[in-house]
Amino acid sequence: MSKKTQKKKGSGLLGRIVRRFFLLLFTIVILLVVGLSLVMNLVFNGPSPAARDVLTMSLLEPSATKWIPGLFMDEEIVESIRNAGKDNEIQEEQNLDDIVIMDANTLAASDEWAAYPDGIRIESYSGKTFNAHIMLIQDPSRVYLGLSTYDGFSTSKPGKRLNVAIEDEGASAAINAGAFNDDGTAGSQVGSVPAGLTIHGGQVVSDQYKGLVPEKGFCGFNNENKLVVAETMTAEQAMAQGIRDGCEFGPVLIVNGVPNQKVYSGNSGYNPRTVVGQRADGVVIFVCADGRQAGSLGATYKDMIDILVSYGAVNACNMDGGSSSIMLYRNYQTGEVEMVNSYSVLQSEPRRMPNFWMVKPLQ
């Protein structure tokens, strides 16, 4: 037998192995897709409305999967699930007199902060379906909205990843903030431009892409360092109220110590989440809930409200969540930036964003 014949037989055997491997792989993928579709159809159209509603909202909230429920249910049913609880009234008028920010002497004498020389306290909480990370910031004047660019937003200027932004700003801590341009691609334009009203240092820096924010809401700090939350906010209203830093997202979760029943009694899914709140003494509350991972499926809006209430939040608002949820802290002793939460396993690094809630270093 010639070497040429042996080579052909070897090549033919290798080719058959490769073809059979890809045929097996393709079959497995098809079986997984069919199996997943059958399971989802069973949940969407099965005997448990509660399971249906949770799965529906878990898929409707992220931008990448909101089309899936419509494959299994009529649009009317999808909308009824989405709008559950929306007829409840929200207590819209805030009474900011409820917030009495601690003065320097009170801050210095507070036993609560004796073990936290940098004025930042981090705690954890384990719920039934999620792990959450709570950051308390003693002095609200240190919290501000950082930007990916201070020279005008544009889709030609990529947003920053939070781990880069916190180093550029020299901040002591940071979490993600508002909504942003996201066309579903991996292009550099994603995360480049804020969606909705954005205020930094008392100036409107962006007011584009109206109507793209998934849930109505605005969250910002005024010149008295009090957290203002509202279902709607125009640039004119924000300037009249002395908003120094703020951005759009929602929904509003708590007003004047009362949970927003539109949200609390409504449907929401299990997803990673970020929220911002404030206690009556001015202390700012950041919360990030992990999700989309083996040890933490995700949290509902009700879960987040329950945590905020337990920490004494008077006012609070939901921020961007999902794969955007991230919390960073600069170790006071070492100066090293630490990742506090565990972001989605579907990504290898933080997303690019146009704005972030930052905590200034101690002066």
Salt bridges, closest charged atoms under 4 A:
ASP53 OD1 - ARG52 NE 2.94
GLU61 OE1 - ARG273 NH2 2.59
GLU79 OE2 - ARG82 NH2 3.06
GLU112 OE2 - ARG121 NH1 2.47
GLU112 OE2 - ARG279 NH1 2.99
GLU123 OE2 - ARG121 NE 2.80
ASP151 OD2 - LYS157 NZ 3.99
GLU167 OE1 - ARG330 NH2 3.26
ASP168 OD2 - LYS160 NZ 2.80
ASP182 OD2 - ARG351 NH2 2.89
ASP207 OD2 - LYS210 NZ 3.87
GLU224 OE1 - LYS226 NZ 3.91
GLU231 OE2 - LYS262 NZ 3.41
ASP245 OD1 - HIS200 ND1 3.44
ASP245 OD2 - ARG244 NH1 2.84
ASP281 OD2 - ARG279 NH2 2.60
ASP290 OD2 - HIS133 NE2 2.89
ASP306 OD2 - LYS302 NZ 3.26
GLU349 OE1 - ARG161 NE 3.40
